[in-house]
Each structure stands twice: as structure tokens, then as C-alpha cells.
Amino acid sequence: MENLRLNVALLRKRVPNLTTAAKSVGLRPATVSNLSTGKIPVGRAEVRTIVALAELAGCTLDELILRGESVEMIETGIKTLDLFAPIAKGGTAGLVARPGMGQLVVLAEMLYRLKREGYITILIKPKGEHPEINDITDNVDIVTDSIEETYQAMISSGANKEFILTADRSYVLSGDMYSLQEMLDEKDIANITTFLVDLKGEAVDEDLPYGPLDTLWQFDADLAVRHKYPAVNPIYSTSSILEGSYLDPIHHNIQQRAQKLLRRYRELRSLVNVHGLDRIPAAELQTYQQGEKLEAYLTQPFYVAETFTGKKGVKVSLKDTLNDVRKILDSTADAYSVEELSFIGKIR
């Protein structure tokens, strides 16, 4: 089947306040969000939904729907991100979390890793006092105070450079991010992957907190409380790369199997918390134990947290992640305990 996906960049540019606009024409913001990230394939969307989006954007269906274009993944070496919600190169990734869930640690780690991969990393400082971002600035090439300063910094760096741009949600709400995009489009600077973060923690209550996204990282309070870091929800986090045949078939198969296991594990864990392990049916016990081990394996030591955790940061290739997850799913890693799989790199 031909690859079909929404032109997220066009939607972001043409319809800055997509939440309000979608509601005004009878569309659910959650539906628009799921179409943007690929959680709902474009080919399965209602025709009226696609037509309404095209009308909002003032474009044709051919402009709104991208056909057969490849989507390149940025491999991070962070197991849970690469497996469940990979970064679309040149796209926009949004972090959705309340304060205290570790989103800034994940962001700092991303910037640390990508800076060392040769990307020029830029952070637009949010307005007001935000001392919590001080730890992030250590891993950024350029820190700016305004959209205009950011524009000048990117122009000075050169059109052929690859950028990682990070900004707070306040710049989205004010329309400044859209203004920056238009200015950069005029200069043909397009190699920009954007991370959007919400320092106030208000985005969790909205379906389209940043407008349409290519990648969504939904943080999980339960994982954070139990110190299962990175506390990125493997079920609700998603990416446009997962849609259609952009993803390698092996990756897609393992990702789907892992999500199914973790979904059931979470259901069983709720029973265990209330009634104890003895109340789980014997037939489900293996599922529970596999889910527990997979959840443990998806934890990972970060380079930026070495001082605090005493554990050396590790990078795990996507190939190794897929091999290890398959071992857990196929029960060939049963010799390892939950403790032995927690905060490691790859399975030895």
C-alpha cells in the first residue's frame, strides 16, 4: 500500500491554533493529533476529516497528504524512544508531562547525544525565571533569548547544517514559532528537527498541546513514581514513522508485540496491587513476568545523570534493542531476573 501521511509542517504553518480550528468544524482534536503522529493511518481516516483539514489549511488534498515520501528516523540509542516513538528527522517532537516526571532529563540527554552526532543544538530560553533549564544549557551549542536572535544564529550557521531546535510551549501559543518557521522557509533552511517542551505542565490536559506533531512522548506518572526512567509511556507515545511501511517490518512486528504485552501487563499489575500475585490466573502468570522484565529492560542509565545515579550512561543500538526485546517476548531471556534487567544497556 502506498505510504500516506499528513503534511504536519504545512498544518503547523497554515493553522497555528489547530485545536480551536478543529473544534469549529466539528473535528475532535484527539483525532487530528492521532492522524498527525500516525496513530490513526491516513488511509483509514474519514474522508470528511481529511477534507475539513485541507479546508482549514487552505490547501489541496494533494498538498495535505504526502504520498510515498520517506521518513528518516534519528536513532538516539535510547531503547524505549527508538522502539516505540522514534524521532522523525526534520519533524517536530512534543514532550507531554507534568513537572517531576523527568522530561527535562530526557531532553538534556537527547541534546547531549545529538550534539555529539554533529547536530547544531539550539535552545530558545523561555521568558521569565526558569532555573530548571540550567542543566539543559550545558548540552546546547547556542542559547538564545528571542526568535529574532534564533533566526540570526541559524542564518549565521549556514543553510546546509542540521539543527536541533528546542523551545517551550509558550513560543507556540504566542505564534512566535510559526513566525520563525516562515522566516526560515524564505531562506530555504529546512534541516530542522524541533523539540517542544511544556515547563508549566499544562499540556497533559490537552489533545493538541503544541499543534500537530510528528512524534509524541507521553510521560507516565506511575513509571516516574516507581523510578522506572525514562518514564516515557510505551503505549501512548507514538510517531509518524510507525505509520504505513516507513518502519522496518521486523521493528514493526516487535514494537506491536511489545505494546500488546505491556498493555496486558499493566492490567494484570493493577490486579496484583489490589489482590496480590496469587490472584493472577496461572495462564497469565508468564505474561505478567514477561511484562515485568520488559518494563525493567526499558529503563536506561543516562550520561547526563551519571553524577546523580552513579551509573555510567549507555547507548544501545536499535538492532540490539530489537534483539533483546524479542528475547524477552520469546521467553529466551527467562534466566535473567527483573533486577538484572533494570538500568542496563543491552543484554549480555
Beta strands, then each sheet from edge to edge (+ up, - down):
strand 1: 4-6
strand 2: 65-67
strand 3: 73-74
strand 4: 87-88
strand 5: 92-96
strand 6: 120-124
strand 7: 142-144
strand 8: 163-168
strand 9: 192-197
strand 10: 215-218
strand 11: 238-239
sheet 1: 1+ 2-
sheet 2: 3+ 4-
sheet 3: 7+ 6+ 8+ 9+ 5+ 10+ 11-
end
